[in-house]
């Protein structure tokens, strides 16, 4: 994930970089969730946020 999408969260310590190496994709984002979290409101909010944020760029 490009860090420009999560700059504030990184700065505030809410997120951490766990892999400091780029991944090659087909210009797509993939979110993997356990089945029991797919309808979780927090996960839904994250998916909504990333869709809106990426669309803006």
TIVEX-745591 format. One record per residue (C-alpha): residue in one letter; x, y, z negated; residue number from 1. Coordinates in nm, 2 decimals. Layout:
<lumdos>
lumdo type=A	px=X	py=Y	pz=Z	seq=NUM
...
</lumdos>
This chain:
<lumdos>
lumdo type=X	px=0.00	py=0.00	pz=0.00	seq=1
lumdo type=X	px=0.14	py=0.34	pz=0.09	seq=2
lumdo type=X	px=0.22	py=0.52	pz=-0.23	seq=3
lumdo type=X	px=0.05	py=0.84	pz=-0.11	seq=4
lumdo type=X	px=-0.28	py=0.65	pz=-0.18	seq=5
lumdo type=X	px=-0.19	py=0.60	pz=-0.55	seq=6
lumdo type=X	px=0.05	py=0.88	pz=-0.63	seq=7
lumdo type=X	px=-0.16	py=1.01	pz=-0.93	seq=8
lumdo type=X	px=-0.21	py=0.66	pz=-1.07	seq=9
lumdo type=X	px=0.16	py=0.58	pz=-1.05	seq=10
lumdo type=X	px=0.25	py=0.91	pz=-1.21	seq=11
lumdo type=X	px=0.00	py=0.85	pz=-1.49	seq=12
lumdo type=X	px=0.11	py=0.50	pz=-1.55	seq=13
lumdo type=X	px=-0.22	py=0.34	pz=-1.46	seq=14
lumdo type=X	px=-0.06	py=0.14	pz=-1.18	seq=15
lumdo type=X	px=0.29	py=0.01	pz=-1.14	seq=16
lumdo type=X	px=0.49	py=-0.10	pz=-0.83	seq=17
lumdo type=X	px=0.55	py=-0.47	pz=-0.86	seq=18
lumdo type=X	px=0.71	py=-0.52	pz=-0.52	seq=19
lumdo type=X	px=0.93	py=-0.25	pz=-0.38	seq=20
lumdo type=X	px=0.95	py=-0.39	pz=-0.03	seq=21
lumdo type=X	px=0.72	py=-0.31	pz=0.26	seq=22
lumdo type=X	px=0.48	py=-0.57	pz=0.40	seq=23
lumdo type=X	px=0.40	py=-0.59	pz=0.76	seq=24
lumdo type=X	px=0.03	py=-0.59	pz=0.84	seq=25
lumdo type=X	px=-0.20	py=-0.53	pz=1.13	seq=26
lumdo type=X	px=-0.28	py=-0.18	pz=0.99	seq=27
lumdo type=X	px=-0.53	py=-0.34	pz=0.75	seq=28
lumdo type=X	px=-0.57	py=-0.36	pz=0.38	seq=29
lumdo type=X	px=-0.66	py=-0.69	pz=0.21	seq=30
lumdo type=X	px=-0.81	py=-0.70	pz=-0.14	seq=31
lumdo type=X	px=-0.81	py=-1.04	pz=-0.31	seq=32
lumdo type=X	px=-1.04	py=-1.09	pz=-0.61	seq=33
lumdo type=X	px=-1.14	py=-1.39	pz=-0.82	seq=34
lumdo type=X	px=-1.49	py=-1.50	pz=-0.73	seq=35
lumdo type=X	px=-1.62	py=-1.39	pz=-1.08	seq=36
lumdo type=X	px=-1.50	py=-1.03	pz=-1.03	seq=37
lumdo type=X	px=-1.63	py=-0.97	pz=-0.68	seq=38
lumdo type=X	px=-1.94	py=-0.80	pz=-0.81	seq=39
lumdo type=X	px=-1.76	py=-0.62	pz=-1.10	seq=40
lumdo type=X	px=-1.84	py=-0.25	pz=-1.10	seq=41
lumdo type=X	px=-1.48	py=-0.15	pz=-1.14	seq=42
lumdo type=X	px=-1.38	py=-0.37	pz=-0.85	seq=43
lumdo type=X	px=-1.66	py=-0.22	pz=-0.64	seq=44
lumdo type=X	px=-1.55	py=0.13	pz=-0.73	seq=45
lumdo type=X	px=-1.19	py=0.05	pz=-0.62	seq=46
lumdo type=X	px=-1.31	py=-0.09	pz=-0.29	seq=47
lumdo type=X	px=-1.52	py=0.22	pz=-0.23	seq=48
lumdo type=X	px=-1.23	py=0.44	pz=-0.33	seq=49
lumdo type=X	px=-0.98	py=0.27	pz=-0.09	seq=50
lumdo type=X	px=-1.23	py=0.28	pz=0.20	seq=51
lumdo type=X	px=-1.29	py=0.65	pz=0.15	seq=52
lumdo type=X	px=-0.92	py=0.73	pz=0.10	seq=53
lumdo type=X	px=-0.79	py=0.54	pz=0.40	seq=54
lumdo type=X	px=-1.06	py=0.68	pz=0.62	seq=55
lumdo type=X	px=-0.95	py=1.04	pz=0.53	seq=56
lumdo type=X	px=-0.59	py=0.98	pz=0.65	seq=57
</lumdos>
